Amino acid sequence: MIGCLCIHGFTGAPSEVEPLAEYLTNQTEWLIVTPTLPGHGEILTLKGVQYQQWINHAEEELQKLIKVCDKVYVIGFSMGGMIASFLAAKYPVDKLVLLSAAAYYLNPKQMASEIKTMLVDTFKGKLNKNVLFQRYKRKIKVTPLTATLQFRRLVSYIKPLLPQVEVPTLIAQGECDGVVPPKSAEYLYRTINAKTKKITYIKDSNHHICHCGEKDALFSQVFDFLMEREG
């Protein structure tokens, strides 16, 4: 049996990766797991949660899969991509997929474009219909500063371990991502020591790459990569 662990991002929930998880479920008979990291989910309770708890929870879920599966793939979105990289460096993972992985964060140029769009919608009286505004408004209100500091500490903790990642890796990055800049994907590609590694850019995708208009093409690439035989 093949197992696949899909890890969501900071302040996120399994819904961030569920479109891809559903696609893989429909295409395969794999055991696919989409855990909710401590303090995360549709209702955020991040106060007092330490970054090591996020890593530990993902480790526990991976260990369960390793016990019952012949092969295990790990997919991580945003912060989940960093956690997935950590797991691939430490455990016998067979393949790794990084989606908008946050080795770096905040893309000033794209964020400025998104803010401009929000301002235009404000003047038109349509701000409440702006999807990005609604998403970020909810998260900003319920995300304590301490949680953001924990996220930064997690990234700082995992980045030095990236050269230990040697499993085949696919890196996907949205070109219109206002949260994670393209240099993050480039850094991951350079730093990870996998003999087999690929990088793909999704032209019109913002940060939530599994929900973009080109998601079907992305999912097809991910599926083909996971199905490829090594060598």
N, CA, C and O of each residue as an XYZ file, in Angstrom:
924
protein
N       0.839     -1.198      0.000
C       0.000      0.000      0.000
C       0.873      1.248      0.000
O       1.959      1.264      0.579
N       0.379      2.291     -0.659
C       1.065      3.580     -0.681
C       0.314      4.548      0.224
O      -0.913      4.638      0.176
N       1.062      5.266      1.043
C       0.474      6.279      1.913
C       0.913      7.666      1.476
O       2.012      7.837      0.949
N       0.067      8.643      1.692
C       0.378     10.015      1.292
C      -0.077     10.973      2.392
O      -1.261     11.036      2.722
N       0.870     11.710      2.949
C       0.587     12.673      4.005
C       0.564     14.074      3.405
O       1.548     14.505      2.804
N      -0.550     14.789      3.561
C      -0.709     16.145      3.011
C      -0.815     17.137      4.168
O      -1.729     17.037      4.988
N       0.115     18.094      4.240
C       0.201     18.994      5.388
C      -0.149     20.422      4.977
O       0.434     20.961      4.036
N      -1.091     21.027      5.676
C      -1.537     22.389      5.372
C      -0.552     23.440      5.896
O       0.486     23.103      6.465
N      -0.892     24.707      5.695
C       0.009     25.794      6.053
C      -0.318     26.493      7.363
O      -1.248     26.115      8.075
N       0.469     27.521      7.664
C       0.317     28.313      8.878
C      -1.026     29.052      8.867
O      -1.399     29.671      7.870
N      -1.734     28.976      9.980
C      -3.087     29.530     10.162
C      -4.102     28.873      9.227
O      -5.196     29.401      9.026
N      -3.747     27.740      8.664
C      -4.619     27.090      7.694
C      -5.348     25.882      8.261
O      -5.455     25.705      9.475
N      -5.839     25.067      7.359
C      -6.615     23.874      7.698
C      -6.467     22.874      6.552
O      -5.964     23.231      5.486
N      -6.897     21.627      6.756
C      -6.814     20.631      5.673
C      -7.487     21.079      4.379
O      -7.139     20.590      3.304
N      -8.438     21.997      4.466
C      -9.120     22.484      3.257
C      -8.150     23.086      2.250
O      -8.451     23.135      1.057
N      -6.974     23.551      2.720
C      -5.986     24.133      1.809
C      -5.423     23.097      0.845
O      -5.057     23.432     -0.282
N      -5.352     21.857      1.275
C      -4.781     20.797      0.433
C      -5.819     19.759      0.005
O      -5.494     18.833     -0.738
N      -7.045     19.903      0.460
C      -8.076     18.896      0.162
C      -8.373     18.720     -1.323
O      -8.622     17.590     -1.744
N      -8.362     19.787     -2.151
C      -8.610     19.545     -3.579
C      -7.604     18.564     -4.186
O      -7.976     17.715     -4.996
N      -6.345     18.681     -3.799
C      -5.328     17.748     -4.295
C      -5.525     16.364     -3.678
O      -5.401     15.352     -4.367
N      -5.832     16.321     -2.386
C      -6.074     15.034     -1.717
C      -7.247     14.305     -2.366
O      -7.195     13.088     -2.547
N      -8.296     15.031     -2.716
C      -9.463     14.423     -3.366
C      -9.108     13.919     -4.762
O      -9.562     12.853     -5.178
N      -8.295     14.690     -5.479
C      -7.855     14.288     -6.818
C      -7.084     12.967     -6.737
O      -7.336     12.048     -7.517
N      -6.149     12.877     -5.794
C      -5.350     11.662     -5.651
C      -6.206     10.490     -5.185
O      -5.966      9.348     -5.578
N      -7.196     10.768     -4.352
C      -8.111      9.721     -3.890
C      -8.893      9.136     -5.063
O      -9.113      7.927     -5.137
N      -9.306     10.007     -5.976
C     -10.077      9.558     -7.148
C      -9.221      8.804     -8.158
O      -9.732      7.977     -8.914
N      -7.928      9.084     -8.173
C      -7.025      8.471     -9.147
C      -6.374      7.185     -8.641
O      -5.883      6.382     -9.434
N      -6.371      6.989     -7.322
C      -5.605      5.883     -6.750
C      -6.399      5.174     -5.643
O      -7.540      5.520     -5.336
N      -5.748      4.178     -5.071
C      -6.283      3.519     -3.882
C      -5.345      3.753     -2.696
O      -5.281      2.945     -1.770
N      -4.631      4.857     -2.740
C      -3.677      5.193     -1.694
C      -4.387      5.559     -0.396
O      -5.551      5.961     -0.398
N      -3.666      5.412      0.706
C      -4.137      5.877      2.011
C      -3.670      7.323      2.164
O      -2.480      7.576      2.355
N      -4.593      8.257      2.082
C      -4.250      9.680      2.093
C      -4.727     10.315      3.397
O      -5.890     10.191      3.779
N      -3.802     10.996      4.070
C      -4.087     11.595      5.376
C      -3.843     13.093      5.320
O      -2.801     13.538      4.840
N      -4.812     13.880      5.815
C      -4.687     15.343      5.846
C      -4.934     15.822      7.275
O      -6.042     16.252      7.596
N      -3.924     15.755      8.132
C      -4.108     16.110      9.541
C      -4.292     17.613      9.757
O      -3.957     18.429      8.898
N      -4.831     17.953     10.921
C      -4.942     19.347     11.354
C      -3.881     19.595     12.410
O      -3.889     18.952     13.460
N      -2.967     20.519     12.147
C      -1.895     20.813     13.088
C      -2.454     21.488     14.342
O      -3.478     22.166     14.258
N      -1.812     21.321     15.502
C      -2.300     21.918     16.751
C      -2.559     23.414     16.630
O      -1.727     24.163     16.119
N      -3.723     23.834     17.108
C      -4.092     25.239     17.081
C      -4.671     25.708     15.763
O      -5.129     26.845     15.654
N      -4.657     24.836     14.753
C      -5.133     25.196     13.423
C      -6.542     24.650     13.174
O      -7.188     24.124     14.080
N      -6.999     24.784     11.939
C      -8.341     24.342     11.590
C      -9.219     25.527     11.248
O      -8.739     26.657     11.150
N     -10.501     25.273     11.066
C     -11.426     26.343     10.692
C     -11.572     27.374     11.809
O     -11.853     28.544     11.548
N     -11.380     26.934     13.058
C     -11.347     27.853     14.200
C      -9.936     27.808     14.773
O      -9.493     26.763     15.247
N      -9.222     28.942     14.732
C      -7.831     28.971     15.172
C      -7.726     29.177     16.683
O      -8.391     30.041     17.254
N      -6.881     28.369     17.313
C      -6.592     28.501     18.751
C      -5.081     28.401     18.926
O      -4.576     27.461     19.539
N      -4.375     29.374     18.385
C      -2.918     29.306     18.289
C      -2.181     29.848     19.515
O      -0.972     29.653     19.641
N      -2.877     30.512     20.401
C      -2.227     31.102     21.563
C      -1.559     30.020     22.409
O      -2.198     29.044     22.802
N      -0.257     30.205     22.685
C       0.481     29.267     23.525
C       0.999     28.034     22.820
O       1.683     27.219     23.439
N       0.692     27.870     21.534
C       1.154     26.694     20.786
C       2.589     26.934     20.299
O       2.892     27.996     19.756
N       3.455     25.958     20.493
C       4.854     26.051     20.090
C       5.072     25.354     18.747
O       4.385     24.384     18.426
N       6.030     25.854     17.966
C       6.255     25.296     16.633
C       6.614     23.819     16.679
O       6.294     23.076     15.751
N       7.282     23.379     17.759
C       7.661     21.977     17.846
C       6.433     21.076     17.911
O       6.492     19.912     17.512
N       5.307     21.616     18.420
C       4.074     20.835     18.456
C       3.559     20.557     17.049
O       2.995     19.494     16.791
N       3.751     21.501     16.148
C       3.331     21.296     14.753
C       4.165     20.195     14.119
O       3.642     19.314     13.437
N       5.473     20.260     14.356
C       6.364     19.238     13.806
C       6.052     17.866     14.406
O       5.960     16.871     13.688
N       5.891     17.829     15.730
C       5.638     16.553     16.410
C       4.361     15.882     15.902
O       4.321     14.666     15.713
N       3.320     16.688     15.684
C       2.051     16.121     15.219
C       2.210     15.519     13.820
O       1.700     14.434     13.541
N       2.918     16.233     12.950
C       3.158     15.715     11.596
C       3.999     14.447     11.657
O       3.753     13.503     10.906
N       4.989     14.419     12.543
C       5.820     13.219     12.714
C       4.971     12.017     13.124
O       5.126     10.919     12.589
N       4.081     12.241     14.074
C       3.226     11.150     14.554
C       2.355     10.591     13.436
O       2.180      9.377     13.327
N       1.811     11.476     12.609
C       0.972     11.030     11.488
C       1.798     10.260     10.465
O       1.335      9.265      9.907
N       3.021     10.723     10.221
C       3.896     10.026      9.272
C       4.294      8.651      9.810
O       4.306      7.672      9.062
N       4.614      8.574     11.077
C       5.003      7.307     11.683
C       3.892      6.266     11.563
O       4.162      5.084     11.350
N       2.653      6.707     11.699
C       1.513      5.793     11.530
C       1.473      5.248     10.106
O       1.238      4.057      9.901
N       1.703      6.120      9.120
C       1.687      5.684      7.717
C       2.832      4.721      7.424
O       2.648      3.718      6.734
N       4.015      5.030      7.952
C       5.180      4.179      7.709
C       4.946      2.759      8.217
O       5.426      1.797      7.617
N       4.220      2.628      9.304
C       3.952      1.313      9.897
C       3.081      0.434      9.011
O       3.214     -0.789      9.029
N       2.191      1.047      8.235
C       1.216      0.252      7.473
C       1.404      0.326      5.954
O       0.717     -0.375      5.212
N       2.329      1.168      5.491
C       2.491      1.367      4.041
C       3.866      0.926      3.561
O       4.851      1.010      4.294
N       3.917      0.450      2.307
C       5.184      0.052      1.691
C       5.962      1.269      1.213
O       7.191      1.301      1.276
N       5.225      2.276      0.731
C       5.821      3.535      0.302
C       5.038      4.681      0.918
O       3.832      4.581      1.147
N       5.751      5.780      1.185
C       5.081      6.952      1.751
C       5.543      8.210      1.019
O       6.741      8.451      0.870
N       4.586      8.998      0.571
C       4.855     10.290     -0.047
C       4.390     11.386      0.908
O       3.407     11.221      1.630
N       5.111     12.505      0.902
C       4.726     13.631      1.752
C       4.552     14.870      0.880
O       5.423     15.218      0.084
N       3.411     15.522      1.050
C       3.081     16.748      0.327
C       2.867     17.852      1.349
O       2.127     17.668      2.316
N       3.508     19.001      1.146
C       3.346     20.088      2.098
C       3.071     21.410      1.414
O       3.711     21.756      0.421
N       2.113     22.145      1.954
C       1.753     23.459      1.423
C       2.237     24.552      2.378
O       1.983     24.483      3.581
N       2.933     25.560      1.842
C       3.382     26.726      2.603
C       4.221     26.284      3.803
O       5.243     25.624      3.612
N       3.825     26.624      5.033
C       4.576     26.146      6.198
C       4.616     24.624      6.215
O       5.606     24.028      6.640
N       3.544     24.002      5.756
C       3.510     22.550      5.680
C       4.593     21.991      4.768
O       5.035     20.857      4.949
N       5.022     22.783      3.790
C       6.118     22.370      2.916
C       7.435     22.301      3.667
O       8.262     21.427      3.410
N       7.625     23.231      4.600
C       8.833     23.192      5.417
C       8.803     21.980      6.344
O       9.813     21.297      6.518
N       7.641     21.719      6.934
C       7.518     20.542      7.805
C       7.722     19.262      6.996
O       8.372     18.324      7.458
N       7.166     19.232      5.795
C       7.337     18.063      4.922
C       8.812     17.837      4.586
O       9.269     16.696      4.527
N       9.545     18.909      4.371
C      10.981     18.808      4.090
C      11.716     18.220      5.284
O      12.603     17.382      5.124
N      11.348     18.660      6.476
C      11.938     18.125      7.699
C      11.701     16.611      7.780
O      12.616     15.847      8.086
N      10.479     16.197      7.505
C      10.144     14.776      7.564
C      10.934     13.970      6.540
O      11.394     12.863      6.823
N      11.087     14.545      5.334
C      11.824     13.854      4.271
C      13.306     13.722      4.609
O      13.969     12.786      4.160
N      13.822     14.660      5.400
C      15.229     14.606      5.802
C      15.461     13.580      6.907
O      16.557     13.035      7.039
N      14.425     13.321      7.697
C      14.579     12.498      8.906
C      14.041     11.074      8.754
O      14.536     10.157      9.410
N      13.041     10.879      7.901
C      12.343      9.591      7.805
C      12.474      8.989      6.403
O      12.821      9.695      5.456
N      12.198      7.684      6.267
C      12.284      7.028      4.954
C      11.090      7.359      4.058
O      10.268      6.500      3.739
N      11.023      8.612      3.669
C       9.984      9.078      2.741
C      10.444      8.762      1.328
O      11.632      8.878      1.026
N       9.526      8.364      0.457
C       9.907      7.982     -0.905
C       9.922      9.154     -1.878
O      10.782      9.228     -2.755
N       8.967     10.070     -1.720
C       8.935     11.258     -2.585
C       8.365     12.431     -1.803
O       7.616     12.265     -0.840
N       8.748     13.629     -2.252
C       8.367     14.862     -1.569
C       7.795     15.852     -2.578
O       8.364     16.053     -3.651
N       6.665     16.469     -2.228
C       6.068     17.508     -3.069
C       5.906     18.776     -2.223
O       5.276     18.751     -1.166
N       6.478     19.875     -2.699
C       6.426     21.148     -1.981
C       5.590     22.140     -2.776
O       5.917     22.471     -3.916
N       4.514     22.609     -2.166
C       3.585     23.543     -2.810
C       3.658     24.899     -2.116
O       3.277     25.021     -0.952
N       4.144     25.915     -2.820
C       4.270     27.260     -2.237
C       4.996     27.194     -0.895
O       4.615     27.879      0.054
N       6.028     26.380     -0.819
C       6.713     26.138      0.458
C       7.430     27.396      0.946
O       8.101     28.082      0.175
N       7.277     27.685      2.236
C       7.665     28.985      2.786
C       9.085     29.034      3.335
O       9.283     29.324      4.515
N      10.075     28.752      2.491
C      11.462     28.967      2.909
C      11.712     30.465      3.055
O      12.508     30.891      3.892
N      11.032     31.251      2.241
C      10.964     32.710      2.379
C       9.490     33.083      2.366
O       8.663     32.323      1.863
N       9.156     34.240      2.911
C       7.758     34.649      2.938
C       7.649     36.144      2.719
O       8.574     36.908      2.996
N       6.525     36.525      2.230
C       6.148     37.882      1.826
C       6.812     38.271      0.514
O       8.036     38.366      0.416
N       5.992     38.489     -0.470
C       6.408     38.929     -1.799
C       5.914     40.368     -1.957
O       4.776     40.576     -2.379
N       6.738     41.365     -1.629
C       6.283     42.762     -1.587
C       5.607     43.239     -2.875
O       4.583     43.921     -2.823
N       6.173     42.884     -4.018
C       5.615     43.338     -5.293
C       4.207     42.806     -5.501
O       3.304     43.558     -5.865
N       4.013     41.493     -5.268
C       2.696     40.902     -5.476
C       1.718     41.355     -4.403
O       0.538     41.558     -4.689
N       2.195     41.518     -3.164
C       1.323     41.994     -2.098
C       0.811     43.400     -2.414
O      -0.348     43.723     -2.156
N       1.698     44.234     -2.980
C       1.297     45.593     -3.360
C       0.194     45.545     -4.401
O      -0.742     46.344     -4.364
N       0.308     44.593     -5.345
C      -0.715     44.430     -6.374
C      -2.038     44.018     -5.756
O      -3.090     44.521     -6.149
N      -1.995     43.098     -4.783
C      -3.222     42.634     -4.141
C      -3.858     43.736     -3.309
O      -5.081     43.878     -3.287
N      -3.018     44.523     -2.619
C      -3.537     45.644     -1.826
C      -4.191     46.679     -2.738
O      -5.224     47.255     -2.396
N      -3.578     46.912     -3.908
C      -4.146     47.846     -4.876
C      -5.534     47.389     -5.313
O      -6.460     48.193     -5.422
N      -5.663     46.090     -5.562
C      -6.957     45.522     -5.948
C      -7.985     45.720     -4.841
O      -9.141     46.050     -5.108
N      -7.558     45.517     -3.600
C      -8.460     45.708     -2.465
C      -8.898     47.162     -2.344
O     -10.052     47.446     -2.025
N      -7.963     48.086     -2.603
C      -8.294     49.503     -2.537
C      -9.305     49.889     -3.616
O     -10.229     50.664     -3.373
N      -9.109     49.331     -4.812
C     -10.050     49.591     -5.909
C     -11.432     49.084     -5.528
O     -12.434     49.765     -5.749
N     -11.484     47.871     -4.947
C     -12.763     47.300     -4.517
C     -13.380     48.122     -3.391
O     -14.603     48.208     -3.277
N     -12.526     48.728     -2.554
C     -13.030     49.588     -1.473
C     -13.768     50.788     -2.048
O     -14.874     51.115     -1.617
N     -13.147     51.438     -3.023
C     -13.764     52.618     -3.650
C     -15.046     52.259     -4.399
O     -15.957     53.076     -4.527
N     -15.097     51.017     -4.893
C     -16.290     50.569     -5.621
C     -17.363     50.022     -4.686
O     -18.462     49.666     -5.111
N     -17.012     49.966     -3.388
C     -17.962     49.430     -2.418
C     -18.096     47.924     -2.496
O     -19.119     47.369     -2.095
N     -17.063     47.249     -3.013
C     -17.125     45.798     -3.211
C     -16.114     45.040     -2.350
O     -15.853     43.863     -2.598
N     -15.533     45.713     -1.326
C     -14.471     45.073     -0.551
C     -14.935     43.787      0.123
O     -14.184     42.815      0.204
N     -16.163     43.785      0.600
C     -16.671     42.593      1.292
C     -16.820     41.391      0.365
O     -16.987     40.261      0.824
N     -16.758     41.644     -0.956
C     -16.835     40.546     -1.923
C     -15.441     40.085     -2.370
O     -15.301     39.113     -3.112
N     -14.406     40.813     -1.896
C     -13.033     40.469     -2.270
C     -12.593     39.243     -1.472
O     -12.488     39.304     -0.247
N     -12.336     38.132     -2.161
C     -12.014     36.857     -1.511
C     -10.744     36.956     -0.681
O     -10.700     36.470      0.449
N      -9.697     37.592     -1.240
C      -8.436     37.716     -0.518
C      -8.609     38.520      0.767
O      -8.062     38.166      1.811
N      -9.382     39.611      0.677
C      -9.620     40.447      1.861
C     -10.303     39.649      2.959
O      -9.893     39.707      4.117
N     -11.319     38.920      2.612
C     -12.056     38.142      3.602
C     -11.167     37.078      4.255
O     -11.248     36.840      5.460
N     -10.317     36.445      3.438
C      -9.440     35.394      3.948
C      -8.431     35.964      4.942
O      -8.259     35.431      6.038
N      -7.756     37.067      4.545
C      -6.722     37.644      5.391
C      -7.312     38.372      6.598
O      -6.701     38.399      7.666
N      -8.495     38.959      6.433
C      -9.158     39.653      7.535
C      -9.420     38.696      8.687
O      -9.166     39.025      9.846
N      -9.926     37.513      8.367
C     -10.227     36.522      9.401
C      -8.955     36.063     10.104
O      -8.927     35.952     11.330
N      -7.901     35.798      9.332
C      -6.679     35.275      9.919
C      -5.950     36.306     10.771
O      -5.425     35.980     11.836
N      -5.919     37.562     10.296
C      -5.228     38.607     11.049
C      -5.880     38.816     12.406
O      -5.188     39.033     13.400
N      -7.194     38.754     12.454
C      -7.927     38.988     13.690
C      -7.649     37.938     14.756
O      -7.621     38.247     15.947
N      -7.442     36.687     14.322
C      -7.346     35.586     15.290
C      -5.943     34.983     15.393
O      -5.771     33.937     16.017
N      -4.934     35.631     14.786
C      -3.571     35.114     14.845
C      -2.727     35.963     15.789
O      -2.385     37.095     15.447
N      -2.381     35.440     16.978
C      -1.550     36.211     17.904
C      -0.135     36.376     17.373
O       0.356     35.540     16.615
N       0.517     37.463     17.778
C       1.888     37.728     17.341
C       2.818     36.591     17.742
O       3.748     36.256     17.008
N       2.570     36.002     18.896
C       3.416     34.892     19.350
C       3.386     33.720     18.372
O       4.392     33.033     18.192
N       2.229     33.489     17.738
C       2.119     32.394     16.766
C       2.959     32.694     15.528
O       3.608     31.804     14.979
N       2.943     33.952     15.095
C       3.762     34.352     13.945
C       5.239     34.164     14.252
O       6.011     33.748     13.388
N       5.631     34.470     15.483
C       7.028     34.271     15.891
C       7.380     32.788     15.889
O       8.498     32.416     15.531
N       6.433     31.938     16.289
C       6.660     30.495     16.261
C       6.840     30.003     14.826
O       7.668     29.130     14.563
N       6.065     30.565     13.903
C       6.207     30.216     12.487
C       7.612     30.569     11.993
O       8.250     29.772     11.306
N       8.089     31.765     12.343
C       9.423     32.183     11.932
C      10.503     31.273     12.523
O      11.488     30.946     11.862
N      10.297     30.874     13.773
C      11.256     29.979     14.414
C      11.277     28.613     13.730
O      12.332     27.996     13.585
N      10.112     28.154     13.317
C      10.040     26.872     12.607
C      10.843     26.923     11.316
O      11.613     26.011     11.019
N      10.660     27.990     10.554
C      11.393     28.131      9.290
C      12.901     28.180      9.557
O      13.679     27.532      8.856
N      13.311     28.950     10.573
C      14.729     29.059     10.906
C      15.310     27.727     11.359
O      16.475     27.431     11.095
N      14.502     26.929     12.037
C      14.944     25.620     12.530
C      15.122     24.620     11.386
O      16.057     23.820     11.395
N      14.228     24.671     10.408
C      14.227     23.653      9.347
C      15.175     23.987      8.196
O      15.735     23.073      7.591
N      15.370     25.254      7.877
C      16.182     25.621      6.708
C      17.580     24.984      6.707
O      18.024     24.530      5.652
N      18.292     24.930      7.844
C      19.620     24.297      7.821
C      19.580     22.794      7.537
O      20.605     22.197      7.207
N      18.403     22.183      7.664
C      18.273     20.739      7.448
C      17.956     20.388      5.993
O      17.986     19.216      5.618
N      17.653     21.395      5.177
C      17.244     21.138      3.794
C      18.281     20.364      2.978
O      17.892     19.528      2.162
N      19.592     20.606      3.164
C      20.569     19.820      2.390
C      20.503     18.324      2.675
O      21.043     17.526      1.908
N      19.849     17.934      3.765
C      19.718     16.510      4.102
C      18.583     15.827      3.336
O      18.426     14.609      3.409
N      17.800     16.606      2.611
C      16.707     16.038      1.810
C      17.289     15.473      0.519
O      17.819     16.215     -0.308
N      17.189     14.166      0.353
C      17.781     13.507     -0.812
C      16.764     12.722     -1.629
O      17.132     12.081     -2.613
N      15.492     12.761     -1.238
C      14.465     12.001     -1.963
C      13.991     12.807     -3.169
O      14.094     14.034     -3.158
N      13.471     12.148     -4.211
C      12.937     12.871     -5.369
C      11.922     13.921     -4.928
O      11.020     13.640     -4.139
N      12.085     15.130     -5.449
C      11.288     16.273     -4.974
C      10.705     17.072     -6.130
O      11.394     17.381     -7.102
N       9.422     17.400     -6.006
C       8.758     18.304     -6.945
C       8.418     19.579     -6.196
O       7.805     19.534     -5.129
N       8.817     20.724     -6.755
C       8.557     22.031     -6.146
C       7.627     22.803     -7.075
O       7.942     23.004     -8.248
N       6.485     23.234     -6.553
C       5.522     24.012     -7.347
C       5.319     25.377     -6.709
O       5.164     25.483     -5.492
N       5.320     26.416     -7.527
C       5.226     27.781     -7.027
C       4.312     28.627     -7.920
O       4.448     28.617     -9.144
N       3.392     29.348     -7.306
C       2.546     30.273     -8.052
C       3.292     31.557     -8.364
O       3.943     32.124     -7.487
N       3.205     32.019     -9.592
C       3.911     33.247     -9.976
C       3.238     34.498     -9.414
O       3.860     35.560     -9.373
N       1.990     34.396     -8.985
C       1.267     35.543     -8.436
C       1.088     35.411     -6.918
O       0.155     35.970     -6.342
N       1.983     34.675     -6.293
C       1.914     34.428     -4.853
C       2.372     35.673     -4.102
O       3.514     36.105     -4.253
N       1.479     36.257     -3.287
C       1.818     37.446     -2.512
C       2.401     37.115     -1.152
O       2.870     38.013     -0.453
N       2.383     35.857     -0.761
C       2.879     35.451      0.561
C       4.270     34.839      0.458
O       5.176     35.225      1.195
N       4.441     33.892     -0.448
C       5.739     33.241     -0.652
C       6.291     33.654     -2.015
O       5.669     33.367     -3.039
N       7.444     34.323     -2.049
C       8.004     34.788     -3.329
C       8.653     33.653     -4.119
O       9.016     32.627     -3.544
N       8.801     33.832     -5.427
C       9.439     32.802     -6.259
C      10.833     32.413     -5.791
O      11.265     31.281     -6.007
N      11.546     33.348     -5.146
C      12.901     33.011     -4.689
C      12.888     31.883     -3.663
O      13.906     31.223     -3.456
N      11.750     31.659     -3.022
C      11.637     30.550     -2.074
C      11.777     29.221     -2.806
O      12.523     28.342     -2.374
N      11.052     29.077     -3.925
C      11.132     27.849     -4.717
C      12.539     27.662     -5.284
O      13.058     26.546     -5.324
N      13.148     28.759     -5.720
C      14.496     28.693     -6.277
C      15.507     28.272     -5.214
O      16.415     27.486     -5.483
N      15.338     28.798     -4.015
C      16.220     28.440     -2.899
C      16.084     26.956     -2.564
O      17.082     26.262     -2.371
N      14.858     26.481     -2.496
C      14.623     25.068     -2.200
C      15.254     24.174     -3.262
O      15.869     23.156     -2.946
N      15.096     24.567     -4.518
C      15.649     23.770     -5.616
C      17.179     23.686     -5.518
O      17.769     22.632     -5.755
N      17.807     24.813     -5.166
C      19.265     24.842     -5.054
C      19.766     24.066     -3.832
O      20.812     23.420     -3.886
N      19.021     24.134     -2.747
C      19.509     23.646     -1.459
C      19.255     22.167     -1.224
O      20.090     21.476     -0.641
N      18.114     21.682     -1.671
C      17.796     20.265     -1.497
C      18.755     19.414     -2.332
O      19.028     19.732     -3.490
N      19.260     18.340     -1.743
C      20.298     17.525     -2.395
C      19.764     16.309     -3.134
O      20.486     15.331     -3.325
N      18.529     16.362     -3.542
C      17.953     15.239     -4.290
C      18.575     15.149     -5.686
O      18.791     16.164     -6.348
N      18.860     13.914     -6.123
C      19.353     13.729     -7.486
C      18.245     14.012     -8.493
O      18.493     14.531     -9.582
N      17.017     13.661     -8.111
C      15.855     13.931     -8.961
C      15.050     15.049     -8.319
O      14.477     14.857     -7.247
N      14.998     16.202     -8.952
C      14.209     17.312     -8.434
C      13.711     18.157     -9.601
O      14.417     18.372    -10.586
N      12.493     18.622     -9.461
C      11.859     19.397    -10.518
C      11.217     20.637     -9.910
O      10.802     20.630     -8.751
N      11.141     21.698    -10.701
C      10.470     22.909    -10.258
C       9.485     23.334    -11.340
O       9.819     23.349    -12.525
N       8.279     23.678    -10.925
C       7.261     24.101    -11.886
C       6.587     25.368    -11.383
O       6.303     25.498    -10.192
N       6.334     26.299    -12.291
C       5.683     27.554    -11.933
C       4.268     27.577    -12.500
O       4.049     27.242    -13.664
N       3.323     27.970    -11.671
C       1.928     28.084    -12.088
C       1.638     29.558    -12.314
O       1.575     30.343    -11.367
N       1.462     29.926    -13.573
C       1.475     31.328    -13.986
C       0.498     32.220    -13.235
O       0.899     33.269    -12.731
N      -0.758     31.841    -13.146
C      -1.770     32.734    -12.588
C      -2.175     32.376    -11.160
O      -3.206     32.843    -10.676
N      -1.382     31.558    -10.488
C      -1.755     31.124     -9.147
C      -1.277     32.098     -8.077
O      -0.148     32.586     -8.131
N      -2.153     32.380     -7.097
C      -1.717     33.108     -5.914
C      -1.222     32.075     -4.892
O      -0.870     30.954     -5.259
N      -1.197     32.454     -3.621
C      -0.594     31.562     -2.623
C      -1.330     30.227     -2.509
O      -0.698     29.175     -2.412
N      -2.649     30.268     -2.519
C      -3.424     29.027     -2.336
C      -3.472     28.243     -3.649
O      -4.467     28.244     -4.374
N      -2.371     27.591     -3.912
C      -2.116     26.964     -5.204
C      -3.066     25.802     -5.498
O      -3.348     25.514     -6.661
N      -3.557     25.137     -4.458
C      -4.485     24.013     -4.666
C      -5.899     24.470     -5.003
O      -6.774     23.650     -5.278
N      -6.116     25.769     -4.981
C      -7.438     26.323     -5.298
C      -7.381     27.254     -6.507
O      -8.359     27.941     -6.802
N      -6.255     27.282     -7.203
C      -6.102     28.208     -8.328
C      -6.828     27.686     -9.570
O      -7.237     26.526     -9.620
N      -6.981     28.554    -10.566
C      -7.676     28.185    -11.789
C      -6.958     27.120    -12.594
O      -7.567     26.440    -13.420
N      -5.667     26.974    -12.355
C      -4.865     25.980    -13.083
C      -4.608     24.726    -12.247
O      -3.684     23.964    -12.527
N      -5.427     24.521    -11.227
C      -5.164     23.421    -10.294
C      -5.197     22.045    -10.959
O      -4.450     21.152    -10.559
N      -6.043     21.861    -11.957
C      -6.120     20.547    -12.609
C      -4.795     20.177    -13.276
O      -4.350     19.032    -13.208
N      -4.175     21.170    -13.920
C      -2.874     20.927    -14.556
C      -1.806     20.658    -13.502
O      -0.941     19.802    -13.689
N      -1.872     21.395    -12.392
C      -0.927     21.172    -11.292
C      -1.091     19.773    -10.720
O      -0.110     19.055    -10.527
N      -2.337     19.386    -10.449
C      -2.588     18.070     -9.853
C      -2.108     16.960    -10.775
O      -1.602     15.936    -10.316
N      -2.268     17.166    -12.078
C      -1.802     16.176    -13.050
C      -0.278     16.039    -12.982
O       0.257     14.933    -13.066
N       0.414     17.173    -12.830
C       1.882     17.136    -12.703
C       2.301     16.404    -11.439
O       3.231     15.597    -11.456
N       1.608     16.693    -10.342
C       1.923     16.042     -9.071
C       1.707     14.529     -9.195
O       2.549     13.739     -8.769
N       0.587     14.140     -9.775
C       0.266     12.723     -9.927
C       1.304     12.018    -10.805
O       1.785     10.938    -10.464
N       1.640     12.638    -11.929
C       2.650     12.041    -12.819
C       3.989     11.889    -12.115
O       4.666     10.873    -12.278
N       4.377     12.895    -11.331
C       5.643     12.836    -10.596
C       5.625     11.691     -9.576
O       6.603     10.954     -9.451
N       4.533     11.548     -8.863
C       4.459     10.496     -7.848
C       4.393      9.108     -8.478
O       4.813      8.130     -7.860
N       3.873      9.012     -9.699
C       3.749      7.724    -10.380
C       5.015      7.309    -11.118
O       5.176      6.140    -11.470
N       5.915      8.264    -11.353
C       7.149      7.953    -12.087
C       8.005      6.961    -11.330
O       8.145      7.044    -10.110
N       8.566      6.036    -12.052
C       9.495      5.086    -11.449
C      10.877      5.705    -11.415
O      11.318      6.326    -12.382
N      11.549      5.531    -10.300
C      12.898      6.077    -10.179
C      13.839      5.348    -11.127
O      13.776      4.129    -11.282
N      14.715      6.129    -11.755
C      15.682      5.528    -12.677
C      15.108      5.295    -14.052
O      15.805      4.795    -14.936
